[in-house]
């Protein structure tokens, strides 16, 4: 926890963040900020969302809130829809917002069809009363992300355990 003007906040520092294919590019794209007088770089929202696709349910709540904020911004600013729409189609975690994208935005259905998510196909073709099936598809999608995250960390933990064993062997010599 870091103190910050009357409160505190938590900061995650990752040397090898999961689901960030090219760390150097992520570093170049990071936002520069001053936090409590300390210069730092903050990962862009798109990569943050990718890193949040973990085994923890609360991370999907964070993803949902981040994507909802972007949706509401673009919903009020039609000039931003072309840039944000494809990302929103890939990241929205709400049946209601996926349906709003499909029904209210002129190219929303097209954006959803191009997203490569089965849940988006449901939303693009949805009729009234489809929210339940879309929510189920969102839950299935989250479970698949969780499975992939478990696999990712299983490999990292095995790597760390191997490193620890090698270090202990060296110390005994």
Backbone as numpy.savetxt, mean C-alpha at the origin, in Angstrom:
# Nx Ny Nz CAx CAy CAz Cx Cy Cz
9.64 5.91 19.28 8.80 7.07 19.28 9.69 8.31 19.28
9.32 9.26 18.47 10.04 10.52 18.41 9.15 11.64 18.94
9.71 12.49 19.82 8.90 13.62 20.30 8.70 14.63 19.16
7.54 15.26 19.15 7.25 16.22 18.09 6.21 17.21 18.59
6.57 18.44 18.79 5.70 19.56 19.17 4.44 19.14 19.91
4.60 18.80 21.17 3.44 18.49 21.99 2.95 17.07 21.86
3.65 16.22 21.18 3.21 14.84 21.04 4.39 13.97 20.66
4.10 12.83 20.12 5.14 11.93 19.65 4.58 11.16 18.47
5.46 10.65 17.64 5.03 9.81 16.54 6.03 8.70 16.34
5.58 7.65 15.73 6.42 6.50 15.46 6.98 6.63 14.05
8.21 6.19 13.88 8.84 6.24 12.57 9.43 4.86 12.27
9.20 4.37 11.08 9.79 3.12 10.62 10.99 3.44 9.77
12.11 2.83 10.08 13.32 2.98 9.29 13.63 1.61 8.71
13.67 1.53 7.39 13.92 0.25 6.74 15.09 0.37 5.79
16.04 -0.52 5.93 17.18 -0.53 5.01 16.88 -1.31 3.76
15.96 -2.26 3.87 15.61 -3.11 2.73 14.10 -3.32 2.76
13.34 -2.30 2.36 11.89 -2.39 2.49 11.29 -3.47 1.58
10.30 -4.19 2.09 9.65 -5.21 1.27 8.84 -4.58 0.13
8.77 -5.29 -0.95 7.96 -4.92 -2.12 8.40 -3.62 -2.78
9.62 -3.20 -2.53 10.19 -2.04 -3.24 11.27 -2.61 -4.14
10.94 -2.75 -5.41 11.84 -3.44 -6.33 13.19 -2.75 -6.48
13.20 -1.45 -6.60 14.43 -0.72 -6.87 14.62 0.34 -5.79
15.44 0.01 -4.78 15.62 0.92 -3.66 16.20 2.25 -4.12
17.14 2.23 -5.05 17.76 3.48 -5.50 16.71 4.42 -6.11
15.81 3.86 -6.89 14.75 4.70 -7.48 13.81 5.20 -6.38
13.49 4.35 -5.43 12.63 4.77 -4.32 13.29 5.90 -3.54
14.59 5.83 -3.36 15.31 6.89 -2.65 15.25 8.19 -3.45
15.43 8.10 -4.75 15.36 9.32 -5.58 13.96 9.93 -5.57
12.93 9.08 -5.51 11.55 9.56 -5.55 11.03 10.02 -4.18
11.77 9.72 -3.12 11.31 10.04 -1.76 11.18 11.56 -1.59
10.23 11.94 -0.76 10.00 13.34 -0.44 10.97 13.78 0.64
11.53 14.96 0.49 12.40 15.53 1.53 11.50 16.26 2.53
11.84 16.08 3.81 11.03 16.70 4.86 11.92 17.08 6.03
11.40 17.97 6.85 12.02 18.33 8.12 11.06 17.87 9.21
11.52 17.01 10.08 10.69 16.53 11.18 11.44 16.83 12.47
10.87 17.72 13.25 11.52 18.11 14.50 12.91 18.67 14.27
13.09 19.36 13.15 14.39 19.95 12.84 15.38 18.99 12.21
14.96 17.75 11.97 15.84 16.74 11.38 15.44 16.53 9.92
16.40 16.68 9.03 16.14 16.45 7.61 16.03 14.94 7.37
15.01 14.54 6.64 14.84 13.12 6.33 14.13 12.99 5.00
14.09 11.77 4.50 13.36 11.47 3.28 12.22 10.52 3.63
11.08 10.75 3.00 9.88 9.97 3.27 9.45 9.31 1.98
9.19 8.02 2.04 8.80 7.27 0.86 7.51 7.83 0.26
7.37 7.75 -1.06 6.15 8.24 -1.71 4.97 7.34 -1.35
3.78 7.87 -1.50 2.56 7.18 -1.07 2.38 5.84 -1.79
2.67 5.80 -3.07 2.51 4.54 -3.81 3.35 3.42 -3.24
4.60 3.71 -2.95 5.47 2.67 -2.37 5.08 2.38 -0.92
4.65 3.39 -0.20 4.20 3.15 1.17 3.05 2.15 1.17
2.11 2.34 0.25 0.98 1.41 0.15 1.49 0.00 -0.16
2.43 -0.12 -1.09 2.98 -1.45 -1.40 3.64 -2.07 -0.18
4.38 -1.27 0.59 5.05 -1.80 1.78 4.06 -2.17 2.87
2.88 -1.57 2.85 1.86 -1.84 3.86 1.06 -3.12 3.56
1.32 -3.77 2.46 0.60 -5.01 2.14 1.26 -6.16 2.90
0.96 -6.18 4.20 1.61 -7.08 5.15 0.61 -8.09 5.69
1.00 -8.74 6.78 0.13 -9.70 7.46 -0.80 -9.03 8.47
-0.61 -7.75 8.70 -1.37 -7.05 9.75 -2.63 -6.42 9.19
-3.76 -6.73 9.81 -5.04 -6.16 9.37 -5.02 -4.64 9.41
-4.39 -4.06 10.42 -4.40 -2.59 10.55 -3.71 -1.91 9.37
-2.79 -2.60 8.70 -2.15 -2.00 7.54 -3.14 -1.81 6.38
-4.11 -2.69 6.27 -5.11 -2.54 5.21 -6.05 -1.37 5.51
-6.23 -1.08 6.80 -6.99 0.12 7.17 -6.22 1.37 6.75
-4.91 1.36 6.94 -4.07 2.50 6.53 -4.13 2.66 5.02
-3.97 1.56 4.29 -4.04 1.61 2.82 -5.40 2.19 2.41
-6.45 1.71 3.04 -7.79 2.19 2.71 -7.94 3.68 2.93
-7.40 4.18 4.04 -7.50 5.62 4.32 -6.67 6.44 3.35
-5.46 5.99 3.03 -4.62 6.72 2.07 -5.29 6.78 0.69
-5.79 5.64 0.24 -6.44 5.60 -1.07 -7.73 6.40 -1.06
-8.48 6.35 0.03 -9.73 7.12 0.12 -9.44 8.61 0.03
-8.39 9.07 0.71 -8.04 10.49 0.64 -7.71 10.89 -0.80
-6.94 10.05 -1.49 -6.60 10.35 -2.88 -7.85 10.34 -3.75
-8.76 9.39 -3.49 -10.01 9.33 -4.26 -10.83 10.60 -4.07
-11.00 11.01 -2.82 -11.83 12.19 -2.55 -11.21 13.45 -3.16
-9.90 13.52 -3.15 -9.23 14.65 -3.81 -9.54 14.64 -5.31
-9.33 13.50 -5.95 -9.55 13.41 -7.39 -11.03 13.55 -7.74
-11.90 13.12 -6.85 -13.34 13.26 -7.09 -13.73 14.74 -7.14
-13.05 15.57 -6.34 -13.32 17.01 -6.32 -12.51 17.77 -7.38
-11.46 17.15 -7.91 -10.58 17.80 -8.88 -10.48 16.92 -10.14
-11.45 17.05 -11.04 -11.46 16.19 -12.24 -10.16 16.21 -13.04
-9.40 17.30 -12.97 -8.14 17.38 -13.72 -7.09 16.39 -13.17
-7.29 15.89 -11.94 -6.34 14.95 -11.34 -6.71 13.50 -11.61
-7.88 13.26 -12.17 -8.36 11.89 -12.32 -7.51 11.04 -13.25
-7.05 11.60 -14.35 -6.25 10.81 -15.30 -4.97 10.31 -14.64
-4.36 11.14 -13.79 -3.12 10.74 -13.12 -3.38 9.80 -11.95
-4.40 10.07 -11.14 -4.65 9.27 -9.94 -5.53 8.05 -10.18
-6.38 8.11 -11.18 -7.35 7.04 -11.41 -6.77 5.65 -11.55
-5.74 5.44 -12.38 -5.18 4.08 -12.49 -4.61 3.57 -11.16
-3.95 4.44 -10.41 -3.43 4.03 -9.11 -4.58 3.69 -8.16
-5.62 4.52 -8.16 -6.78 4.25 -7.31 -7.43 2.92 -7.67
-7.53 2.64 -8.95 -8.12 1.37 -9.38 -7.30 0.19 -8.84
-6.00 0.37 -8.72 -5.15 -0.71 -8.19 -5.17 -0.79 -6.66
-5.50 0.32 -5.98 -5.29 0.36 -4.53 -6.52 0.59 -3.66
-7.63 1.02 -4.19 -8.80 1.26 -3.34 -9.18 -0.01 -2.59
-9.53 0.14 -1.32 -9.86 -1.00 -0.45 -11.31 -0.93 0.02
-12.14 -0.17 -0.68 -13.52 0.03 -0.27 -14.45 -0.30 -1.44
-15.43 -1.17 -1.18 -16.41 -1.50 -2.21 -17.15 -0.24 -2.67
-17.50 0.61 -1.71 -18.25 1.82 -2.05 -17.44 2.74 -2.96
-16.15 2.90 -2.68 -15.34 3.80 -3.51 -15.02 3.19 -4.86
-14.83 1.88 -4.92 -14.64 1.23 -6.22 -15.89 1.43 -7.09
-17.05 1.28 -6.47 -18.30 1.48 -7.23 -18.48 2.94 -7.62
-18.09 3.85 -6.75 -18.18 5.28 -7.09 -17.26 5.60 -8.26
-16.08 5.03 -8.27 -15.16 5.22 -9.39 -15.80 4.72 -10.68
-16.41 3.56 -10.62 -17.05 2.99 -11.82 -18.25 3.81 -12.28
-19.02 4.31 -11.35 -20.30 4.94 -11.71 -20.21 6.43 -11.96
-19.28 7.12 -11.27 -19.27 8.58 -11.37 -18.21 9.15 -12.29
-17.11 8.45 -12.46 -16.03 8.99 -13.28 -16.21 8.56 -14.73
-16.10 9.48 -15.67 -16.32 9.14 -17.08 -15.50 7.95 -17.57
-14.24 7.82 -17.15 -13.41 6.69 -17.59 -13.16 5.70 -16.46
-13.98 5.75 -15.44 -13.78 4.90 -14.27 -13.84 3.42 -14.56
-14.83 2.98 -15.32 -14.94 1.54 -15.64 -13.72 1.06 -16.42
-13.27 1.89 -17.34 -12.08 1.55 -18.13 -10.85 1.43 -17.22
-10.69 2.37 -16.29 -9.57 2.31 -15.35 -9.62 1.04 -14.53
-10.82 0.67 -14.08 -10.97 -0.54 -13.28 -10.64 -1.78 -14.11
-11.09 -1.84 -15.33 -10.81 -3.01 -16.18 -9.33 -3.18 -16.46
-8.59 -2.08 -16.47 -7.15 -2.13 -16.76 -6.30 -2.37 -15.52
-6.90 -2.43 -14.35 -6.14 -2.51 -13.10 -5.52 -3.88 -12.84
-6.07 -4.92 -13.45 -5.52 -6.25 -13.23 -5.90 -6.87 -11.90
-7.00 -6.41 -11.31 -7.50 -6.96 -10.05 -8.87 -7.58 -10.29
-9.08 -8.82 -9.89 -10.42 -9.41 -10.05 -11.51 -8.57 -9.40
-11.22 -7.94 -8.25 -12.21 -7.12 -7.57 -12.61 -5.93 -8.44
-11.69 -5.42 -9.23 -12.00 -4.29 -10.11 -12.91 -4.71 -11.26
-12.71 -5.93 -11.73 -13.61 -6.44 -12.76 -15.04 -6.52 -12.22
-15.17 -6.97 -10.97 -16.50 -7.01 -10.33 -17.10 -5.62 -10.22
-16.30 -4.67 -9.80 -16.79 -3.30 -9.61 -17.17 -2.66 -10.95
-16.39 -2.93 -11.98 -16.67 -2.35 -13.30 -17.98 -2.86 -13.87
-18.32 -4.10 -13.56 -19.53 -4.72 -14.11 -20.68 -4.78 -13.11
-20.50 -4.16 -11.96 -21.45 -4.31 -10.86 -22.81 -3.72 -11.16
-23.80 -4.40 -10.62 -25.16 -3.86 -10.61 -25.47 -3.49 -9.16
-26.62 -2.95 -8.93 -27.01 -2.57 -7.57 -26.97 -3.81 -6.67
-26.54 -3.62 -5.45 -26.50 -4.72 -4.50 -25.25 -5.58 -4.59
-24.23 -5.13 -5.31 -23.01 -5.92 -5.49 -21.96 -5.67 -4.43
-22.23 -4.77 -3.50 -21.21 -4.39 -2.52 -20.68 -5.60 -1.74
-21.56 -6.52 -1.38 -21.15 -7.69 -0.60 -20.14 -8.55 -1.33
-20.37 -8.82 -2.61 -19.42 -9.65 -3.35 -18.10 -8.92 -3.56
-18.16 -7.61 -3.69 -16.92 -6.83 -3.83 -16.14 -6.84 -2.52
-16.83 -6.72 -1.40 -16.15 -6.79 -0.09 -15.48 -8.16 0.09
-16.17 -9.22 -0.30 -15.58 -10.57 -0.21 -14.33 -10.67 -1.07
-14.39 -10.12 -2.28 -13.22 -10.14 -3.15 -12.07 -9.33 -2.57
-12.37 -8.20 -1.93 -11.33 -7.40 -1.26 -10.69 -8.20 -0.12
-11.51 -8.93 0.64 -10.98 -9.76 1.72 -10.08 -10.86 1.18
-10.50 -11.50 0.09 -9.68 -12.54 -0.54 -8.35 -11.96 -1.03
-8.41 -10.78 -1.61 -7.20 -10.12 -2.09 -6.24 -9.84 -0.92
-6.78 -9.34 0.18 -5.94 -9.06 1.36 -5.32 -10.35 1.89
-6.07 -11.44 1.90 -5.52 -12.71 2.36 -4.37 -13.18 1.47
-4.47 -12.93 0.18 -3.38 -13.29 -0.74 -2.15 -12.42 -0.48
-2.34 -11.13 -0.24 -1.22 -10.25 0.12 -0.56 -10.74 1.41
-1.37 -11.15 2.38 -0.84 -11.64 3.65 -0.01 -12.91 3.45
-0.51 -13.79 2.59 0.24 -15.02 2.30 1.59 -14.69 1.67
1.60 -13.76 0.72 2.86 -13.38 0.08 3.81 -12.72 1.07
3.27 -11.94 2.00 4.11 -11.30 3.00 4.73 -12.35 3.92
3.94 -13.37 4.30 4.50 -14.44 5.14 5.66 -15.12 4.42
5.50 -15.38 3.12 6.58 -16.00 2.34 7.81 -15.10 2.30
7.60 -13.80 2.09 8.70 -12.84 2.05 9.49 -12.89 3.35
8.78 -12.78 4.48 9.45 -12.72 5.77 10.02 -14.07 6.18
9.43 -15.16 5.74 9.99 -16.48 6.04 11.40 -16.57 5.46
11.57 -16.08 4.23 12.90 -16.09 3.60 13.86 -15.14 4.32
13.40 -13.94 4.68 14.27 -12.99 5.39 14.69 -13.53 6.75
13.74 -14.13 7.48 14.05 -14.68 8.80 15.03 -15.84 8.70
14.88 -16.68 7.68 15.83 -17.78 7.48 17.22 -17.21 7.20
17.27 -16.15 6.43 18.53 -15.47 6.14 19.17 -14.93 7.43
18.37 -14.29 8.27 18.88 -13.75 9.52 19.33 -14.85 10.48
18.58 -15.94 10.54 18.97 -17.06 11.41 20.30 -17.65 10.95
20.46 -17.79 9.64 21.73 -18.30 9.10 22.88 -17.37 9.44
22.66 -16.08 9.34 23.69 -15.10 9.68 24.05 -15.21 11.17
23.04 -15.34 12.02 23.27 -15.47 13.46 24.08 -16.74 13.76
23.75 -17.86 13.10 24.50 -19.11 13.32 25.96 -18.95 12.91
26.20 -18.31 11.75 27.57 -18.10 11.29 28.35 -17.20 12.26
27.69 -16.18 12.77 28.35 -15.28 13.72 28.71 -16.03 15.01
27.82 -16.89 15.50 28.11 -17.66 16.71 29.28 -18.61 16.49
29.32 -19.25 15.31 30.44 -20.14 15.00 31.76 -19.38 15.01
31.75 -18.20 14.42 32.98 -17.40 14.39 33.41 -16.97 15.79
32.45 -16.67 16.62 32.77 -16.23 17.99 33.38 -17.38 18.80
32.98 -18.62 18.52 33.49 -19.77 19.26 34.93 -20.08 18.87
35.36 -19.67 17.70 36.71 -20.00 17.23 37.75 -19.22 17.91
